[in-house]
Amino acid sequence: AIGRLNNGEINKGKQYSLCGIDGIRHDQKLSACYTFSGLKKIKVDSLESGDIIAIAGIEDINIGDTIADNEDPKPLPRIVIDEPTVSMFFHVNNSPFAGKEGKFLTSRNISERLHKETLSNVSLKINTTNETDVFEVCGRGELQMAILIETMRREGYEFMVSKPSVITKEENGVKLEPVESVFLDLEEDHVGTVTEKLSKRKGRMTNLNNNGFGRTVLEFKVPSRGMIGFRSQFLTDTKGSGILNSLFDSYAPWFGDIPQRNSGVIIADRPGKITPYASLAMADRGELFADVGVEVYKGMIVGERNKVGDLDVNIVREKKLTNVRSATKDNTVVLRPCKKMSLDQCIEFISEDELIEITPVSLRLRKMELDINKRISQNKKSKEA
């Protein structure tokens, strides 16, 4: 544990009391004491008031706990950490490609890694669900989630994640959602575009300061739902010159619906490799996410449709061979380049019935239910309900 010694001395081997949120535990013995010199940690036998210190020997110590005198413990005012505002579900990868690209993919591997992360990442919470292979991870925003996902991915983990959802509260029968204070520093030319984007996400401007040197500082109050996927859009709109910071502000009554993706997706209806012939046929149906020759499986999302509603297609269809051939006919076919999406863009793009398959090598989008017939029956039941 690392902290600041506010008063008195701490000596190695002496017994102290731990003042936690659940009460006071006496007779706690320290096995090691450390102080800091720059970035170096130095082992010492005693610690003095005012030092930044590190101690070992006390188990189950949490942020805000006080180490006090064993006989007359007087806890300091407790430090309160902001509650998580966004949650995502981490699933064990059950796709047909599971285990091909990652080292760690079992529920035990993922559970141990997530709980290890909570030891150093104090704003993260892990909740169990009714399913043994699904974990609910709660954090302070989709950026924190994306960093955790990317870190686990680079360590060799393979798993699936759902669309982020905000953690709501209910007081006196009123549904409340988290609101963030958003601070933007950008060039004057981009103020109109960014303001329009945030207003569509239910954002409300609270301050505007033009410093007269070509840059403007804006302050907004935006529901946390509206900030999901905005960061990448903001960097694109400001051509990389904008600076964005956000802080949790408060809970406020539900802001209503925020416009989400209004287009469907193109779904592979059978396994195989994407062919040029099938890709050319999809040119007027939408935009593909995967290149020619990429392996796909049944239920995998291979593109974004230009209309509402999902479309299941045979993306691995080969051209039928005939006796009549033209030597240069297929050479003139030019395919539109596929759209490559980053992790942030994938998190923003997916809807509630879709998942992102995360592996050290690939990012794949897929339907939660791979079988088309089961998806149709589920949609009918949801409409009837």
DRENRODO-979393 format. One line per field, with one value per residue (C-alpha): x, y, z. Coordinates in steps of 0.001 Angstrom, whole numbers, always signed. Layout:
% residues N
east = [X,...]
north = [Y,...]
up = [Z,...]
This chain:
% residues 385
east = [+0,+1211,+152,+1214,+2174,+285,+1347,+3792,+6091,+5743,+8268,+8825,+7719,+5470,+1728,-855,-4591,-6265,-9317,-11394,-14909,-16183,-14529,-11170,-8799,-6185,-2766,-1693,+2044,+4133,+6658,+8391,+8532,+9650,+10172,+10862,+13787,+12750,+11422,+13425,+11886,+14177,+13700,+13880,+13092,+11116,+9012,+8503,+5603,+5233,+6830,+5251,+5498,+4876,+4187,+3752,+2282,-1366,-3861,-7186,-6246,-8306,-8171,-9157,-8199,-6129,-3247,-3414,-2110,-2996,-4316,-5975,-6913,-8187,-9089,-8570,-11439,-12031,-11082,-14085,-13493,-15948,-18321,-18153,-20508,-20154,-20326,-19384,-19795,-16670,-17499,-15360,-14782,-17115,-16770,-15674,-12220,-11742,-8237,-6560,-4871,-4777,-2929,-5397,-9075,-10691,-13011,-10402,-7720,-9997,-11352,-7848,-6653,-9643,-9338,-5604,-6413,-8636,-5612,-3951,-6951,-9035,-11970,-12638,-15181,-15801,-19258,-20200,-23253,-25608,-23387,-19968,-18339,-19581,-18145,-19541,-16752,-17661,-15424,-15234,-15798,-15365,-11790,-10766,-12497,-10750,-7349,-8039,-9191,-6145,-3776,-5285,-5218,-1483,-858,-2314,-5886,-8787,-12359,-15498,-17020,-20487,-21612,-20988,-24016,-24314,-25028,-28267,-29795,-33372,-34378,-37982,-39174,-37024,-34454,-31067,-28041,-24425,-23456,-19883,-18221,-16409,-13602,-12552,-9622,-9799,-9290,-11971,-12780,-13968,-16242,-19418,-18899,-18065,-20940,-23389,-22116,-22391,-25862,-27080,-25679,-27780,-24803,-25359,-22733,-21979,-18993,-17121,-13820,-12032,-8468,-8000,-5121,-7163,-8151,-11329,-12046,-15536,-17241,-20194,-22403,-22967,-24607,-22086,-24097,-23395,-19628,-19448,-17580,-17264,-13516,-12540,-15069,-13694,-10120,-11314,-13375,-10521,-7910,-5980,-5513,-8249,-7781,-10586,-10886,-13900,-14787,-17768,-20156,-23386,-26461,-29359,-32789,-32744,-32067,-34104,-33013,-29647,-29378,-27436,-26528,-29498,-28168,-28094,-25145,-24073,-23669,-21924,-24357,-21708,-17998,-15254,-13017,-14329,-14202,-13818,-16979,-19133,-17495,-18304,-21957,-21992,-20744,-24268,-25462,-23059,-19441,-17369,-15097,-13023,-10668,-10853,-9365,-10201,-11678,-15218,-17723,-21494,-22908,-19809,-20436,-18546,-19900,-22319,-25525,-26760,-30344,-32141,-32203,-29608,-28783,-27439,-25379,-23192,-19915,-17868,-19684,-17492,-18182,-19686,-17326,-18454,-16880,-16837,-13952,-12529,-8871,-9187,-12752,-11983,-8872,-10958,-12888,-11913,-13142,-13660,-11195,-12728,-13212,-10728,-12073,-10107,-11162,-12821,-14772,-15876,-17110,-19142,-20460,-21947,-25538,-26967,-27249,-23668,-20230,-16602,-14311,-10932,-7780,-4073,-4218,-7749,-10846,-14018,-17626,-20271,-23861,-24465,-26526,-24738,-27632,-29983,-33083,-32588,-32060,-35332,-37256,-35668,-36681,-40251,-40446,-39040,-41600,-44453,-43260]
north = [+0,+3510,+6663,+9775,+9824,+12793,+12633,+10809,+7923,+4387,+1741,-1658,-4553,-2415,-3099,-611,-511,-371,+1913,+651,+1255,-1779,-945,-957,-3938,-3890,-5562,-5142,-5677,-4157,-6488,-3813,-29,+1952,+5577,+7197,+9117,+10323,+7228,+4826,+2882,+2677,+152,+1715,+766,+3900,+6486,+10145,+12538,+14138,+11274,+9481,+5893,+2282,-482,-4263,-6811,-5715,-7652,-6391,-2713,-390,+3177,+5608,+3338,+4891,+3266,+4648,+4080,+637,+1901,+5184,+4947,+8188,+7686,+10530,+11726,+9022,+9514,+8861,+7460,+8276,+5408,+3612,+5035,+2548,-1245,-3827,-7594,-9659,-13065,-16148,-16478,-19171,-18396,-21054,-19389,-19585,-20593,-20038,-16709,-16234,-17889,-17272,-17836,-19794,-18197,-18816,-16951,-13984,-13879,-13915,-11174,-8923,-9316,-8650,-5388,-4217,-4270,-1394,+164,+1381,+2736,-659,-3130,-6723,-8245,-11878,-12783,-15754,-17225,-18551,-17432,-13813,-11042,-7538,-4944,-1469,+1541,+5290,+5469,+3715,+5036,+3198,+68,+367,+678,-2445,-4385,-3347,-4205,-7680,-8192,-7442,-9853,-12708,-12851,-13811,-12855,-11009,-7744,-6233,-2682,-304,+740,+3401,+2526,+4238,+4992,+5480,+8029,+8755,+6893,+9015,+7311,+9067,+8718,+9941,+13306,+14367,+17771,+17876,+20376,+20989,+23004,+23344,+25670,+28266,+26701,+23466,+24949,+24715,+21088,+19892,+21854,+20304,+16783,+17245,+18818,+15693,+13692,+15778,+17959,+21450,+24174,+25874,+28040,+29353,+31200,+32543,+33506,+35549,+33428,+31176,+28578,+28268,+26522,+25005,+23421,+21063,+18972,+15697,+12432,+9593,+7754,+10603,+10353,+6732,+6832,+10631,+10796,+9291,+11491,+14551,+13803,+13350,+16558,+18623,+16935,+15773,+19275,+19141,+18346,+16634,+15997,+14789,+14481,+12932,+15705,+14324,+12217,+13848,+12712,+10531,+12698,+10584,+8723,+9554,+8751,+5551,+3604,+3726,+1242,-2529,-4868,-7404,-10865,-13929,-16851,-19593,-20194,-19789,-17160,-13883,-13944,-11027,-12132,-11948,-8673,-7027,-7986,-6220,-2905,-1433,-3030,-1291,-1075,-4138,-4426,-7415,-7860,-10511,-13793,-13264,-16280,-15713,-17810,-18035,-15048,-12853,-9219,-8427,-4958,-2108,-2095,+1142,+442,-320,-3979,-6743,-8677,-12250,-12903,-15570,-13639,-16721,-17381,-18329,-17424,-20280,-21568,-21890,-22990,-19419,-17439,-13962,-13524,-9940,-9810,-10289,-8106,-4952,-5530,-2888,-3400,-564,-757,-2184,-53,-886,+2,+601,-749,+2580,+2613,-990,-218,+2703,+797,-2368,-2566,-4408,-7795,-7740,-8505,-7686,-10703,-9597,-11580,-10592,-10580,-9616,-7597,-9229,-8113,-10786,-11329,-12525,-15377,-16823,-18873,-16843,-18906,-18405,-14658,-14418,-16246,-14050,-10893,-12151,-12891,-9445,-7726,-9744,-8904]
up = [+0,-858,+980,+2843,+6522,+7991,+11629,+13918,+13029,+11730,+12730,+11175,+13386,+15606,+15819,+14535,+13865,+10464,+10288,+7369,+6109,+8038,+11352,+13135,+13111,+15880,+16179,+12535,+12122,+9312,+7675,+5563,+5227,+2183,+1301,-2058,-3479,-6907,-8647,-6471,-3577,-526,+2290,+5790,+9398,+10325,+8497,+9436,+9093,+5644,+3691,+753,+1979,+1031,+3541,+3446,+5834,+6101,+3994,+2563,+2749,+564,-749,+2018,+4955,+7789,+9677,+13222,+16733,+18084,+21439,+20398,+16688,+15111,+11428,+8943,+6714,+4161,+488,-1756,-5253,-8029,-8695,-12066,-14688,-17582,-17696,-20324,-20382,-21041,-22578,-23059,-26803,-28196,-31903,-34423,-34486,-30698,-29611,-32972,-32192,-28406,-25506,-22648,-23379,-20528,-17982,-15255,-17219,-17882,-14312,-12779,-15133,-14419,-10644,-10887,-12688,-9794,-7441,-9328,-11081,-8147,-10179,-11784,-10394,-11450,-10892,-11430,-13510,-13683,-16406,-15395,-18661,-18562,-16341,-15851,-15780,-14485,-15027,-15426,-19174,-22486,-22800,-19624,-20945,-24311,-22590,-20496,-23585,-25621,-22734,-22325,-26073,-26257,-23374,-25439,-24099,-26340,-25386,-26500,-25257,-25503,-26197,-23243,-21215,-18530,-14898,-13899,-10510,-9357,-6728,-5757,-8846,-11191,-13405,-13188,-15445,-15036,-16522,-17329,-17501,-20833,-21485,-25090,-26420,-30207,-33144,-33935,-37312,-35681,-32985,-35078,-36097,-32573,-31013,-33484,-32749,-28970,-29186,-31000,-28067,-25602,-24628,-23194,-23458,-20129,-21068,-24097,-23882,-26961,-26081,-29254,-30572,-32845,-30227,-28169,-24868,-24526,-21533,-21891,-19662,-21529,-20409,-20258,-22938,-25328,-24803,-26005,-29299,-29355,-28712,-32071,-33885,-32096,-33197,-36774,-36800,-35333,-37591,-34539,-33101,-30440,-26738,-24802,-21050,-19121,-15428,-13693,-12660,-11200,-11819,-13656,-14908,-18041,-21101,-23530,-26616,-28164,-31900,-32481,-35603,-37984,-40539,-40584,-41010,-43633,-42072,-43485,-43653,-44055,-43336,-45920,-47518,-48928,-52734,-55195,-57023,-53884,-52750,-56079,-55671,-52283,-53711,-53939,-50680,-48318,-47177,-46286,-43233,-44407,-47371,-50058,-48836,-45151,-43340,-42045,-40120,-39944,-38044,-38475,-39461,-42656,-43476,-42844,-44863,-46448,-45351,-42102,-41135,-41235,-44394,-44428,-47554,-49123,-49054,-50045,-53333,-56283,-59900,-61904,-64566,-68195,-71439,-72758,-71293,-71813,-70948,-69714,-68393,-64687,-64803,-65124,-61880,-59287,-55716,-53300,-50373,-47206,-44111,-41339,-37889,-34705,-31305,-30373,-33628,-33111,-29577,-30922,-33943,-32417,-31177,-28172,-29933,-31244,-29812,-30596,-30778,-29409,-30198,-30232,-34039,-35080,-34220,-35512,-35195,-34788,-33791,-30241,-31703,-34744,-36143,-38384,-37542,-33809,-34356,-36283,-33538,-30838,-32752,-33060,-29325,-28446,-30714,-29214,-25697]
